[in-house]
Amino acid sequence: MSKPIHSITPFTLLDYPDKTACILWFAGCNMRCLYCYNPGIVEGKGKLSYADALRFLRKRKGLLDGVVLSGGECTLHKELVAFCAQLKKEGVLVKVDTNGSNPSLMADLMKNGLIDYVALDYKAPVYKYEAITQSSLYENFEATLRLLLNGVVPFEVRTTVHTSLLNEEDLQNMVDYLAEQKFKGKLFIQHFINDTITLGNLANTSNRIDPGKVSRSNCIGLVLRN
Ligand code: SF4
């Protein structure tokens, strides 16, 4: 039996806007972001099957509004479409956290009405994307963004900032890009949290970017999360 899920966080109030939820952490990822603080999930093996996750959810019926599918990169798992169909039958909301690398699976999920909210990582401007993510998946990210812009599923865009990797100029470039794409939502900025091992062995930093130095388009909210 396939075991795609590394672990479960049984309860969160922070990871699904305005909902109670659990988080399913999917093992494996097709990126190797230098700031990634989940090396155990990215490089580790899954320990739980879809059936295990459904059993967990059934025990908590009525306590959780939704399920967050995170990782690692959950959209690498082809059976995710069938699993989301089962989640919808269980009557829970489904949020997908994604690096945007699998637009075709996202299209399947959206076409079938299987997801209720998406958090899309915008890792870096195009000129730094490969260096930071150690992948060549920028075009996939763009395709996923276009899909979401043309769809009806509510979504947010988010960027993790480690100041040795991204600066205000980069952020300006990213805000301008989103404006060009006619994105009208919020770009959430979360600063890298210190005191944790990263894939790129980044040094700790307490530096912060100054969002006041980034001029925003009228239609983009730039929100600091920490
Ligand atoms: S931060 Fe990067 S490497 Fe880590 S799970 Fe997300 S996409 Fe994968």
Residues whose N, C-alpha, C, O or C-beta is under 5 A from the ligand:
A	BS01	SF4	C29 M31 R32 C33 C36 V42 G71 G72 N99
